[in-house]
Amino acid sequence: MKEVLNEFINFENENKVFEYKIDDIYFWYLIRRRISDNILISKKLISTSDYTTGNNIVEKALYFSKYLLNAFFNLFKKVPHVDEIIINHPRKIIVDGKYIDIYTYYLENDLREKGINFITLDVPLNWHKHLLKKEKHIRYMENFSIIKKIIFNKLNAKKIKQNEILQKLSKQLIAKFGDDGNLISVVNLEIQKFKADYKYFKHFLKKANPKKISIVISEVYPGIIAAAKELGIETVEIQHAVITKEHLAYEYPNQKNIPYFPDKIRLFGEYWYDTVDLPLEKKDIVLTENKFLTSKRNKKVSKKNNQILFITQGWVTKKMLIYIQKFIKKTSKYHIVVKLHPSEYEVWQKIYPELVELKENFGIEVVDNFNKSIYDWLIESKYVVGVSSTCLYEALFFDCEVHLLNLPSVEIMSDLIDKKLAKLANNAQELAENIKTKSKGKIDLNYIYFQGGKNNENR
């Protein structure tokens, strides 16, 4: 996987792809992750995306109807003048009986304390389910630009297919990787999404007139960022996951001027800036304490020394289950908990029959809801096993012993292995042996997770 991604970046540099435009839009930034993922899928280095929502036609129709209904109500909601806009994460967790977004909850509190007027655009889970309680500062994200995305995607398909730049890039990608990552279709879809979002949110931002927009997962909203930049509104990414050289939303070697990339980024610690080639200068980095993690770490809970927490990720879950099946047959002394990725909650019993069997026959615990957060599981579990999830870094913060499975995308965690903060297992037998011996590595957690001191947001 790492070699393919390096080759992909070389391809970008050789062909100067970030300079290409279609309809005056720098399209490569919009498609970069999708194309690289599709190429990795074609080479069987990863499986399909982890956004595993239901495929039932009735369910999809219901979800789409909910989306349109919320978009309709938004038409009649006045857009207030605000100092700042927050775009949150679709996944929330339950804390003290209510859902919160851990990446923006404390930011909202800070803004309130400073008397800064703001609204939060709430992104629904899987684009149909809002989890936050309705409050004055909450506004739903849905809008009717989705109709334009669908219509213009169909109308412009032929024009995009005939584009000479894309035909050239397609041939070059196929020659280099044996696959073009479904280039034409992805470009068409992403350009139409960009156009619709840009037009809607430029109008919205003119009315709201904020000074700043803070965004979780900014790569999803290039149209919003483009509109904000044109209007002179500062955009700030809020870190929500692992940032490494293999994460192409952030790795831009020799590139410091990427269209539609945020003006600044709020990082959990300096480690993340040192690990990756962000297209930003260090002056544009804001070190921000992850107050939610700190609050959880301060809870006094005894570790369950026989509990192993497996953390799944959609594109490797099937392969992880093979490890788990063989591991369970080798030992019965541990309590096994399989914490599913939230996007798998609704469908795991349909797509993972082997996990259903493990639950029924071996009594493993399967976590498929938000009733208890991943962090509460980390607090109480002594051992944590995964591949490349952000939670594996967070597990270190909670004094867990981290174990990695040698599956696609584990390269992302190479730094943990090199520093002896995690052990790599090539099979179930190695995993069992690794768990018997404690890792010896040490690291300054404040380097990974900034824990107070001078914040550089205003520098």
C-alpha positions as a Markdown table, in Angstrom:
| # | Residue | x | y | z |
|---|---|---|---|---|
| 1 | Met | 0.0 | 0.0 | 0.0 |
| 2 | Lys | 2.7 | 2.4 | 1.0 |
| 3 | Glu | 4.6 | 1.9 | -2.3 |
| 4 | Val | 1.5 | 2.4 | -4.4 |
| 5 | Leu | 0.7 | 5.7 | -2.6 |
| 6 | Asn | 4.3 | 6.9 | -3.0 |
| 7 | Glu | 4.0 | 6.1 | -6.7 |
| 8 | Phe | 0.7 | 8.0 | -6.8 |
| 9 | Ile | 2.3 | 11.1 | -5.3 |
| 10 | Asn | 5.2 | 10.8 | -7.8 |
| 11 | Phe | 2.5 | 10.7 | -10.6 |
| 12 | Glu | 1.0 | 13.9 | -9.2 |
| 13 | Asn | 4.3 | 15.7 | -9.2 |
| 14 | Glu | 5.3 | 14.5 | -12.6 |
| 15 | Asn | 2.0 | 15.6 | -14.2 |
| 16 | Lys | 1.4 | 18.8 | -12.1 |
| 17 | Val | -2.1 | 17.7 | -11.6 |
| 18 | Phe | -3.0 | 20.4 | -9.1 |
| 19 | Glu | -2.7 | 23.0 | -11.8 |
| 20 | Tyr | -5.4 | 21.5 | -14.1 |
| 21 | Lys | -8.8 | 23.1 | -14.2 |
| 22 | Ile | -12.2 | 22.1 | -15.6 |
| 23 | Asp | -14.9 | 24.8 | -15.7 |
| 24 | Asp | -12.4 | 27.0 | -13.8 |
| 25 | Ile | -12.3 | 24.5 | -10.9 |
| 26 | Tyr | -9.0 | 22.9 | -9.7 |
| 27 | Phe | -10.5 | 19.4 | -9.7 |
| 28 | Trp | -7.6 | 17.2 | -8.6 |
| 29 | Tyr | -8.0 | 18.2 | -4.9 |
| 30 | Leu | -11.6 | 17.2 | -5.1 |
| 31 | Ile | -10.9 | 13.6 | -6.3 |
| 32 | Arg | -7.5 | 12.8 | -4.9 |
| 33 | Arg | -8.6 | 10.5 | -2.1 |
| 34 | Arg | -11.3 | 8.8 | -4.1 |
| 35 | Ile | -8.9 | 8.0 | -7.0 |
| 36 | Ser | -6.1 | 6.7 | -4.8 |
| 37 | Asp | -8.6 | 4.6 | -2.8 |
| 38 | Asn | -10.1 | 3.2 | -6.0 |
| 39 | Ile | -6.6 | 2.2 | -7.3 |
| 40 | Leu | -5.8 | 0.5 | -3.9 |
| 41 | Ile | -9.1 | -1.4 | -4.2 |
| 42 | Ser | -8.3 | -2.5 | -7.7 |
| 43 | Lys | -5.1 | -3.9 | -6.4 |
| 44 | Lys | -6.9 | -5.6 | -3.6 |
| 45 | Leu | -4.8 | -3.7 | -1.0 |
| 46 | Ile | -8.0 | -2.4 | 0.6 |
| 47 | Ser | -11.6 | -3.5 | 0.2 |
| 48 | Thr | -14.6 | -1.3 | -0.4 |
| 49 | Ser | -15.2 | 1.9 | 1.6 |
| 50 | Asp | -16.2 | 1.6 | 5.3 |
| 51 | Tyr | -19.4 | 3.6 | 4.8 |
| 52 | Thr | -21.5 | 0.5 | 5.1 |
| 53 | Thr | -25.1 | 1.9 | 5.3 |
| 54 | Gly | -28.0 | -0.3 | 4.3 |
| 55 | Asn | -28.8 | -1.1 | 0.7 |
| 56 | Asn | -32.5 | -1.6 | 1.1 |
| 57 | Ile | -34.3 | 0.6 | -1.5 |
| 58 | Val | -37.1 | 1.5 | 1.0 |
| 59 | Glu | -34.5 | 2.6 | 3.6 |
| 60 | Lys | -32.7 | 4.7 | 1.0 |
| 61 | Ala | -35.9 | 6.3 | -0.1 |
| 62 | Leu | -36.8 | 7.1 | 3.6 |
| 63 | Tyr | -33.3 | 8.6 | 4.2 |
| 64 | Phe | -33.6 | 10.7 | 1.1 |
| 65 | Ser | -37.0 | 11.9 | 2.1 |
| 66 | Lys | -35.7 | 12.9 | 5.6 |
| 67 | Tyr | -32.9 | 14.8 | 3.9 |
| 68 | Leu | -35.3 | 16.7 | 1.6 |
| 69 | Leu | -37.7 | 17.5 | 4.5 |
| 70 | Asn | -34.9 | 19.0 | 6.6 |
| 71 | Ala | -33.7 | 21.0 | 3.5 |
| 72 | Phe | -37.3 | 22.3 | 3.0 |
| 73 | Phe | -37.5 | 23.5 | 6.6 |
| 74 | Asn | -34.1 | 25.2 | 6.2 |
| 75 | Leu | -35.6 | 27.3 | 3.4 |
| 76 | Phe | -37.7 | 29.1 | 6.0 |
| 77 | Lys | -35.1 | 29.5 | 8.7 |
| 78 | Lys | -33.5 | 33.0 | 8.8 |
| 79 | Val | -29.7 | 33.0 | 8.5 |
| 80 | Pro | -28.4 | 34.9 | 11.5 |
| 81 | His | -25.3 | 37.2 | 11.5 |
| 82 | Val | -22.6 | 35.4 | 13.4 |
| 83 | Asp | -18.9 | 35.7 | 14.3 |
| 84 | Glu | -18.1 | 32.1 | 13.6 |
| 85 | Ile | -19.6 | 28.9 | 12.0 |
| 86 | Ile | -18.8 | 25.4 | 13.1 |
| 87 | Ile | -19.3 | 22.4 | 10.8 |
| 88 | Asn | -19.3 | 19.3 | 13.1 |
| 89 | His | -18.6 | 15.6 | 12.7 |
| 90 | Pro | -21.5 | 13.3 | 11.8 |
| 91 | Arg | -20.7 | 10.8 | 14.5 |
| 92 | Lys | -21.5 | 11.8 | 18.1 |
| 93 | Ile | -21.3 | 9.9 | 21.4 |
| 94 | Ile | -23.5 | 9.9 | 24.5 |
| 95 | Val | -22.1 | 11.8 | 27.5 |
| 96 | Asp | -24.2 | 12.2 | 30.6 |
| 97 | Gly | -27.3 | 11.1 | 28.7 |
| 98 | Lys | -27.0 | 13.3 | 25.6 |
| 99 | Tyr | -25.1 | 13.2 | 22.3 |
| 100 | Ile | -22.2 | 15.4 | 21.8 |
| 101 | Asp | -19.6 | 15.9 | 19.0 |
| 102 | Ile | -16.3 | 15.5 | 20.9 |
| 103 | Tyr | -14.4 | 17.5 | 18.3 |
| 104 | Thr | -16.5 | 20.7 | 18.6 |
| 105 | Tyr | -18.2 | 20.5 | 22.0 |
| 106 | Tyr | -15.5 | 22.2 | 23.9 |
| 107 | Leu | -14.9 | 24.7 | 21.1 |
| 108 | Glu | -18.5 | 25.7 | 21.4 |
| 109 | Asn | -18.1 | 26.2 | 25.2 |
| 110 | Asp | -15.0 | 28.3 | 24.7 |
| 111 | Leu | -16.8 | 30.5 | 22.2 |
| 112 | Arg | -19.7 | 31.0 | 24.7 |
| 113 | Glu | -17.3 | 31.9 | 27.5 |
| 114 | Lys | -15.7 | 34.5 | 25.2 |
| 115 | Gly | -19.1 | 35.9 | 24.2 |
| 116 | Ile | -18.5 | 35.0 | 20.5 |
| 117 | Asn | -21.7 | 34.5 | 18.5 |
| 118 | Phe | -21.8 | 31.3 | 16.5 |
| 119 | Ile | -23.9 | 28.7 | 14.9 |
| 120 | Thr | -23.1 | 25.0 | 14.4 |
| 121 | Leu | -24.1 | 23.3 | 11.1 |
| 122 | Asp | -25.0 | 19.8 | 12.3 |
| 123 | Val | -24.0 | 17.0 | 9.9 |
| 124 | Pro | -26.4 | 14.0 | 10.1 |
| 125 | Leu | -25.0 | 10.5 | 10.7 |
| 126 | Asn | -25.1 | 8.7 | 7.3 |
| 127 | Trp | -26.9 | 11.8 | 5.9 |
| 128 | His | -30.2 | 11.0 | 7.5 |
| 129 | Lys | -30.0 | 10.9 | 11.3 |
| 130 | His | -29.4 | 14.0 | 13.5 |
| 131 | Leu | -28.2 | 13.1 | 17.0 |
| 132 | Leu | -27.8 | 16.4 | 18.7 |
| 133 | Lys | -30.6 | 17.9 | 20.7 |
| 134 | Lys | -32.1 | 20.9 | 18.9 |
| 135 | Glu | -30.8 | 24.1 | 20.4 |
| 136 | Lys | -30.7 | 27.8 | 19.4 |
| 137 | His | -27.2 | 27.6 | 17.9 |
| 138 | Ile | -27.8 | 24.3 | 16.0 |
| 139 | Arg | -28.8 | 24.5 | 12.3 |
| 140 | Tyr | -29.2 | 21.4 | 10.1 |
| 141 | Met | -26.7 | 21.1 | 7.2 |
| 142 | Glu | -29.2 | 19.9 | 4.6 |
| 143 | Asn | -30.0 | 22.0 | 1.6 |
| 144 | Phe | -31.5 | 21.6 | -1.8 |
| 145 | Ser | -28.2 | 21.8 | -3.6 |
| 146 | Ile | -28.4 | 18.0 | -3.5 |
| 147 | Ile | -31.0 | 18.2 | -6.3 |
| 148 | Lys | -28.6 | 20.2 | -8.5 |
| 149 | Lys | -25.8 | 17.6 | -7.8 |
| 150 | Ile | -28.0 | 14.8 | -9.1 |
| 151 | Ile | -29.4 | 16.7 | -12.1 |
| 152 | Phe | -26.1 | 18.2 | -13.3 |
| 153 | Asn | -24.2 | 15.0 | -12.7 |
| 154 | Lys | -26.4 | 13.4 | -15.4 |
| 155 | Leu | -26.4 | 16.4 | -17.8 |
| 156 | Asn | -22.6 | 16.9 | -17.7 |
| 157 | Ala | -21.5 | 13.2 | -17.9 |
| 158 | Lys | -20.9 | 13.3 | -21.7 |
| 159 | Lys | -19.0 | 16.6 | -21.6 |
| 160 | Ile | -16.8 | 15.4 | -18.8 |
| 161 | Lys | -16.2 | 12.1 | -20.6 |
| 162 | Gln | -14.9 | 13.9 | -23.7 |
| 163 | Asn | -12.5 | 16.2 | -21.7 |
| 164 | Glu | -9.0 | 15.9 | -23.2 |
| 165 | Ile | -7.2 | 16.5 | -19.9 |
| 166 | Leu | -9.1 | 13.6 | -18.3 |
| 167 | Gln | -8.6 | 11.3 | -21.2 |
| 168 | Lys | -4.9 | 12.0 | -21.0 |
| 169 | Leu | -4.8 | 11.5 | -17.3 |
| 170 | Ser | -6.8 | 8.3 | -17.6 |
| 171 | Lys | -4.4 | 6.7 | -20.0 |
| 172 | Gln | -1.4 | 7.7 | -17.8 |
| 173 | Leu | -3.0 | 6.3 | -14.7 |
| 174 | Ile | -3.8 | 3.0 | -16.5 |
| 175 | Ala | -0.3 | 2.8 | -17.8 |
| 176 | Lys | 1.2 | 3.3 | -14.3 |
| 177 | Phe | -1.3 | 1.5 | -12.1 |
| 178 | Gly | -3.3 | -0.7 | -14.4 |
| 179 | Asp | -6.5 | 1.3 | -13.4 |
| 180 | Asp | -7.6 | 4.9 | -13.6 |
| 181 | Gly | -9.6 | 4.8 | -10.3 |
| 182 | Asn | -12.8 | 5.4 | -12.2 |
| 183 | Leu | -11.5 | 8.9 | -13.0 |
| 184 | Ile | -14.2 | 10.2 | -15.4 |
| 185 | Ser | -17.1 | 9.3 | -13.1 |
| 186 | Val | -15.5 | 10.6 | -9.9 |
| 187 | Val | -14.5 | 13.9 | -11.5 |
| 188 | Asn | -18.0 | 14.4 | -12.9 |
| 189 | Leu | -19.6 | 13.7 | -9.5 |
| 190 | Glu | -17.2 | 15.8 | -7.4 |
| 191 | Ile | -17.3 | 18.8 | -9.8 |
| 192 | Gln | -21.1 | 18.9 | -9.6 |
| 193 | Lys | -21.0 | 18.6 | -5.8 |
| 194 | Phe | -18.5 | 21.4 | -5.7 |
| 195 | Lys | -20.5 | 23.7 | -7.9 |
| 196 | Ala | -23.7 | 23.1 | -6.0 |
| 197 | Asp | -22.1 | 23.6 | -2.6 |
| 198 | Tyr | -20.1 | 26.6 | -3.7 |
| 199 | Lys | -23.2 | 28.4 | -5.0 |
| 200 | Tyr | -25.4 | 27.6 | -2.0 |
| 201 | Phe | -22.9 | 28.4 | 0.7 |
| 202 | Lys | -21.6 | 31.5 | -0.9 |
| 203 | His | -25.1 | 32.9 | -0.7 |
| 204 | Phe | -25.4 | 31.5 | 2.9 |
| 205 | Leu | -22.1 | 33.0 | 4.0 |
| 206 | Lys | -22.9 | 36.4 | 2.6 |
| 207 | Lys | -25.9 | 36.5 | 4.9 |
| 208 | Ala | -24.2 | 35.0 | 8.0 |
| 209 | Asn | -21.1 | 37.1 | 7.4 |
| 210 | Pro | -18.8 | 35.1 | 9.8 |
| 211 | Lys | -15.1 | 35.9 | 10.4 |
| 212 | Lys | -14.2 | 32.2 | 10.7 |
| 213 | Ile | -15.4 | 28.7 | 9.8 |
| 214 | Ser | -14.1 | 25.8 | 11.8 |
| 215 | Ile | -14.6 | 22.4 | 10.0 |
| 216 | Val | -14.3 | 18.8 | 11.0 |
| 217 | Ile | -13.3 | 16.7 | 7.9 |
| 218 | Ser | -12.7 | 19.7 | 5.7 |
| 219 | Glu | -11.9 | 17.6 | 2.6 |
| 220 | Val | -15.6 | 16.9 | 2.3 |
| 221 | Tyr | -16.4 | 20.6 | 1.9 |
| 222 | Pro | -14.2 | 22.1 | -0.8 |
| 223 | Gly | -17.1 | 24.1 | -2.2 |
| 224 | Ile | -17.7 | 25.7 | 1.2 |
| 225 | Ile | -14.0 | 26.5 | 1.6 |
| 226 | Ala | -13.7 | 28.0 | -1.9 |
| 227 | Ala | -16.7 | 30.3 | -1.2 |
| 228 | Ala | -15.2 | 31.3 | 2.2 |
| 229 | Lys | -11.8 | 32.1 | 0.7 |
| 230 | Glu | -13.4 | 34.2 | -2.0 |
| 231 | Leu | -15.3 | 36.2 | 0.7 |
| 232 | Gly | -12.2 | 36.6 | 2.9 |
| 233 | Ile | -13.5 | 34.3 | 5.7 |
| 234 | Glu | -10.8 | 32.3 | 7.5 |
| 235 | Thr | -11.2 | 28.5 | 7.4 |
| 236 | Val | -9.8 | 26.1 | 10.0 |
| 237 | Glu | -9.7 | 22.3 | 10.0 |
| 238 | Ile | -10.3 | 20.5 | 13.3 |
| 239 | Gln | -8.2 | 17.3 | 13.5 |
| 240 | His | -10.4 | 14.3 | 14.0 |
| 241 | Ala | -8.3 | 11.3 | 13.1 |
| 242 | Val | -4.8 | 10.0 | 12.5 |
| 243 | Ile | -2.7 | 12.2 | 10.2 |
| 244 | Thr | 0.1 | 10.4 | 8.5 |
| 245 | Lys | 2.0 | 10.3 | 5.2 |
| 246 | Glu | -0.4 | 7.6 | 4.0 |
| 247 | His | -3.4 | 9.9 | 4.6 |
| 248 | Leu | -3.7 | 11.7 | 1.3 |
| 249 | Ala | -6.1 | 14.3 | 2.7 |
| 250 | Tyr | -3.0 | 15.8 | 4.4 |
| 251 | Glu | 0.2 | 14.6 | 2.8 |
| 252 | Tyr | 1.3 | 17.1 | 0.2 |
| 253 | Pro | 5.1 | 16.8 | -0.2 |
| 254 | Asn | 6.7 | 19.8 | -2.0 |
| 255 | Gln | 3.3 | 21.5 | -2.1 |
| 256 | Lys | 2.4 | 24.6 | -0.2 |
| 257 | Asn | -0.4 | 26.1 | -2.3 |
| 258 | Ile | -3.2 | 23.6 | -2.5 |
| 259 | Pro | -6.6 | 25.1 | -3.8 |
| 260 | Tyr | -9.5 | 24.7 | -1.3 |
| 261 | Phe | -7.2 | 23.5 | 1.6 |
| 262 | Pro | -8.1 | 25.3 | 4.9 |
| 263 | Asp | -6.1 | 28.3 | 5.9 |
| 264 | Lys | -5.2 | 26.8 | 9.3 |
| 265 | Ile | -5.5 | 23.5 | 11.1 |
| 266 | Arg | -6.1 | 22.7 | 14.8 |
| 267 | Leu | -3.9 | 19.8 | 15.8 |
| 268 | Phe | -4.1 | 17.6 | 18.9 |
| 269 | Gly | -0.3 | 17.9 | 19.3 |
| 270 | Glu | 2.9 | 18.9 | 17.6 |
| 271 | Tyr | 3.6 | 15.3 | 16.7 |
| 272 | Trp | 1.0 | 15.4 | 13.9 |
| 273 | Tyr | 2.7 | 18.4 | 12.2 |
| 274 | Asp | 6.1 | 16.7 | 12.3 |
| 275 | Thr | 4.7 | 13.4 | 10.9 |
| 276 | Val | 3.2 | 14.7 | 7.7 |
| 277 | Asp | 3.9 | 17.2 | 4.9 |
| 278 | Leu | 0.9 | 19.6 | 5.3 |
| 279 | Pro | 0.5 | 22.3 | 2.7 |
| 280 | Leu | 0.7 | 24.9 | 5.5 |
| 281 | Glu | 3.4 | 26.8 | 7.3 |
| 282 | Lys | 4.0 | 26.1 | 11.0 |
| 283 | Lys | 2.5 | 29.5 | 11.9 |
| 284 | Asp | -0.8 | 28.2 | 10.6 |
| 285 | Ile | -0.9 | 25.3 | 13.1 |
| 286 | Val | -3.0 | 25.7 | 16.2 |
| 287 | Leu | -2.1 | 23.3 | 19.0 |
| 288 | Thr | -5.3 | 22.5 | 20.8 |
| 289 | Glu | -5.9 | 20.3 | 23.9 |
| 290 | Asn | -8.3 | 17.5 | 23.3 |
| 291 | Lys | -10.3 | 18.3 | 26.4 |
| 292 | Phe | -12.6 | 15.4 | 25.9 |
| 293 | Leu | -9.8 | 12.8 | 26.1 |
| 294 | Thr | -8.3 | 14.6 | 29.1 |
| 295 | Ser | -11.6 | 14.5 | 30.9 |
| 296 | Lys | -12.0 | 10.8 | 30.2 |
| 297 | Arg | -8.4 | 10.0 | 31.3 |
| 298 | Asn | -9.0 | 11.6 | 34.6 |
| 299 | Lys | -11.7 | 9.1 | 35.5 |
| 300 | Lys | -10.6 | 6.6 | 38.0 |
| 301 | Val | -11.5 | 3.2 | 36.5 |
| 302 | Ser | -9.6 | -0.1 | 37.2 |
| 303 | Lys | -8.4 | -2.0 | 34.1 |
| 304 | Lys | -9.9 | -5.3 | 33.3 |
| 305 | Asn | -6.7 | -7.3 | 32.8 |
| 306 | Asn | -8.4 | -10.1 | 30.8 |
| 307 | Gln | -10.3 | -7.8 | 28.4 |
| 308 | Ile | -9.2 | -7.4 | 24.8 |
| 309 | Leu | -10.8 | -4.7 | 22.7 |
| 310 | Phe | -10.7 | -5.3 | 18.9 |
| 311 | Ile | -11.4 | -2.1 | 16.9 |
| 312 | Thr | -12.8 | -2.7 | 13.4 |
| 313 | Gln | -12.6 | -0.6 | 10.3 |
| 314 | Gly | -14.9 | -1.3 | 7.3 |
| 315 | Trp | -12.3 | -1.9 | 4.7 |
| 316 | Val | -10.4 | -4.6 | 6.7 |
| 317 | Thr | -13.0 | -5.9 | 9.1 |
| 318 | Lys | -13.5 | -9.2 | 7.1 |
| 319 | Lys | -9.8 | -9.9 | 7.4 |
| 320 | Met | -9.7 | -8.9 | 11.1 |
| 321 | Leu | -12.4 | -11.4 | 11.8 |
| 322 | Ile | -10.2 | -14.2 | 10.5 |
| 323 | Tyr | -7.6 | -13.2 | 13.1 |
| 324 | Ile | -10.3 | -13.1 | 15.8 |
| 325 | Gln | -11.7 | -16.5 | 14.9 |
| 326 | Lys | -8.3 | -18.2 | 15.1 |
| 327 | Phe | -7.3 | -16.3 | 18.2 |
| 328 | Ile | -10.4 | -17.4 | 20.1 |
| 329 | Lys | -9.7 | -21.0 | 19.3 |
| 330 | Lys | -6.2 | -20.7 | 20.8 |
| 331 | Thr | -7.2 | -19.3 | 24.1 |
| 332 | Ser | -10.4 | -18.9 | 26.2 |
| 333 | Lys | -8.9 | -16.8 | 29.1 |
| 334 | Tyr | -9.8 | -13.4 | 27.7 |
| 335 | His | -13.0 | -11.5 | 27.4 |
| 336 | Ile | -13.2 | -10.4 | 23.8 |
| 337 | Val | -15.0 | -7.2 | 22.8 |
| 338 | Val | -15.4 | -6.3 | 19.1 |
| 339 | Lys | -16.1 | -2.5 | 18.8 |
| 340 | Leu | -17.5 | -2.0 | 15.3 |
| 341 | His | -16.9 | 1.2 | 13.3 |
| 342 | Pro | -20.1 | 3.3 | 13.6 |
| 343 | Ser | -20.8 | 2.9 | 9.9 |
| 344 | Glu | -21.1 | -0.8 | 10.4 |
| 345 | Tyr | -23.7 | -0.6 | 13.2 |
| 346 | Glu | -26.8 | -1.0 | 11.1 |
| 347 | Val | -25.6 | -3.7 | 8.8 |
| 348 | Trp | -23.0 | -5.9 | 10.5 |
| 349 | Gln | -25.4 | -8.9 | 11.0 |
| 350 | Lys | -26.0 | -9.0 | 7.3 |
| 351 | Ile | -22.5 | -8.5 | 6.0 |
| 352 | Tyr | -20.5 | -10.3 | 8.8 |
| 353 | Pro | -22.1 | -13.7 | 9.3 |
| 354 | Glu | -18.9 | -15.0 | 10.9 |
| 355 | Leu | -19.2 | -12.3 | 13.6 |
| 356 | Val | -22.7 | -13.4 | 14.3 |
| 357 | Glu | -21.4 | -16.9 | 14.7 |
| 358 | Leu | -18.6 | -15.8 | 17.0 |
| 359 | Lys | -21.1 | -14.0 | 19.2 |
| 360 | Glu | -23.4 | -16.9 | 19.4 |
| 361 | Asn | -20.8 | -19.7 | 19.9 |
| 362 | Phe | -18.1 | -18.0 | 21.9 |
| 363 | Gly | -19.9 | -15.3 | 23.8 |
| 364 | Ile | -17.8 | -12.4 | 22.5 |
| 365 | Glu | -19.3 | -8.9 | 23.0 |
| 366 | Val | -20.2 | -6.9 | 19.9 |
| 367 | Val | -20.5 | -3.1 | 20.3 |
| 368 | Asp | -23.0 | -1.8 | 17.7 |
| 369 | Asn | -24.4 | 1.3 | 19.3 |
| 370 | Phe | -23.5 | 4.6 | 20.8 |
| 371 | Asn | -24.7 | 3.7 | 24.4 |
| 372 | Lys | -21.1 | 3.5 | 25.6 |
| 373 | Ser | -18.3 | 5.5 | 23.9 |
| 374 | Ile | -15.1 | 4.0 | 22.5 |
| 375 | Tyr | -13.3 | 5.9 | 25.2 |
| 376 | Asp | -15.1 | 4.2 | 28.0 |
| 377 | Trp | -14.0 | 0.9 | 26.4 |
| 378 | Leu | -10.4 | 2.1 | 26.2 |
| 379 | Ile | -10.5 | 3.2 | 29.9 |
| 380 | Glu | -11.4 | -0.3 | 31.1 |
| 381 | Ser | -9.6 | -2.5 | 28.5 |
| 382 | Lys | -6.0 | -3.6 | 29.1 |
| 383 | Tyr | -5.3 | -4.7 | 25.5 |
| 384 | Val | -6.4 | -3.0 | 22.3 |
| 385 | Val | -6.1 | -4.6 | 18.9 |
| 386 | Gly | -6.6 | -2.9 | 15.5 |
| 387 | Val | -5.0 | -2.0 | 12.2 |
| 388 | Ser | -4.9 | 1.8 | 11.6 |
| 389 | Ser | -7.7 | 3.4 | 13.6 |
| 390 | Thr | -7.2 | 6.8 | 15.3 |
| 391 | Cys | -8.3 | 5.0 | 18.5 |
| 392 | Leu | -5.0 | 3.1 | 18.6 |
| 393 | Tyr | -3.2 | 6.4 | 19.4 |
| 394 | Glu | -5.9 | 7.3 | 21.8 |
| 395 | Ala | -5.4 | 3.9 | 23.5 |
| 396 | Leu | -1.9 | 4.9 | 24.4 |
| 397 | Phe | -3.3 | 8.0 | 26.1 |
| 398 | Phe | -5.4 | 5.6 | 28.2 |
| 399 | Asp | -2.5 | 3.4 | 29.2 |
| 400 | Cys | -3.6 | 0.4 | 27.0 |
| 401 | Glu | -1.2 | -2.1 | 25.5 |
| 402 | Val | -1.6 | -1.7 | 21.7 |
| 403 | His | -1.4 | -4.5 | 19.3 |
| 404 | Leu | -1.5 | -4.2 | 15.5 |
| 405 | Leu | -2.6 | -6.8 | 12.9 |
| 406 | Asn | -0.5 | -7.0 | 9.7 |
| 407 | Leu | -3.4 | -6.0 | 7.3 |
| 408 | Pro | -3.8 | -3.3 | 4.6 |
| 409 | Ser | -3.2 | 0.2 | 6.0 |
| 410 | Val | -1.2 | -0.9 | 9.0 |
| 411 | Glu | 1.7 | 1.0 | 7.4 |
| 412 | Ile | 0.1 | 4.1 | 8.7 |
| 413 | Met | 1.0 | 3.0 | 12.2 |
| 414 | Ser | 4.7 | 2.3 | 11.4 |
| 415 | Asp | 5.8 | 5.0 | 13.8 |
| 416 | Leu | 4.2 | 3.2 | 16.7 |
| 417 | Ile | 6.0 | 0.0 | 15.8 |
| 418 | Asp | 9.4 | 1.7 | 15.3 |
| 419 | Lys | 9.1 | 3.4 | 18.7 |
| 420 | Lys | 8.0 | 0.1 | 20.3 |
| 421 | Leu | 4.7 | 1.5 | 21.4 |
| 422 | Ala | 2.8 | -1.2 | 19.6 |
| 423 | Lys | 3.5 | -4.8 | 18.6 |
| 424 | Leu | 2.8 | -6.2 | 15.1 |
| 425 | Ala | 1.2 | -9.6 | 14.7 |
| 426 | Asn | 1.4 | -11.5 | 11.4 |
| 427 | Asn | -1.1 | -14.1 | 12.5 |
| 428 | Ala | -3.2 | -15.2 | 15.5 |
| 429 | Gln | -0.4 | -17.2 | 17.1 |
| 430 | Glu | 1.9 | -14.1 | 17.1 |
| 431 | Leu | -1.0 | -12.0 | 18.5 |
| 432 | Ala | -1.4 | -14.4 | 21.4 |
| 433 | Glu | 2.4 | -14.4 | 22.1 |
| 434 | Asn | 2.6 | -10.6 | 21.8 |
| 435 | Ile | -0.2 | -10.1 | 24.3 |
| 436 | Lys | 1.8 | -12.1 | 26.9 |
| 437 | Thr | 4.7 | -9.6 | 26.9 |
| 438 | Lys | 4.5 | -5.9 | 27.6 |
| 439 | Ser | 5.7 | -3.3 | 25.1 |
| 440 | Lys | 8.8 | -1.4 | 26.3 |
| 441 | Gly | 8.5 | 1.8 | 24.3 |
| 442 | Lys | 8.0 | 5.2 | 25.9 |
| 443 | Ile | 6.7 | 8.5 | 24.4 |
| 444 | Asp | 5.9 | 12.0 | 25.6 |
| 445 | Leu | 2.1 | 11.9 | 25.4 |
| 446 | Asn | 2.1 | 15.7 | 25.5 |
| 447 | Tyr | 3.9 | 15.6 | 22.2 |
| 448 | Ile | 1.0 | 13.6 | 20.6 |
| 449 | Tyr | -1.8 | 15.1 | 22.7 |
| 450 | Phe | -1.2 | 18.7 | 23.8 |
| 451 | Gln | -2.3 | 19.0 | 27.4 |
| 452 | Gly | -2.4 | 22.6 | 28.2 |
| 453 | Gly | 0.1 | 25.4 | 28.4 |
| 454 | Lys | 0.3 | 28.3 | 25.9 |
| 455 | Asn | -2.1 | 27.9 | 23.0 |
| 456 | Asn | -0.8 | 29.3 | 19.7 |
| 457 | Glu | -4.1 | 30.1 | 18.2 |
| 458 | Asn | -3.6 | 33.8 | 18.1 |
| 459 | Arg | 0.1 | 33.8 | 17.1 |
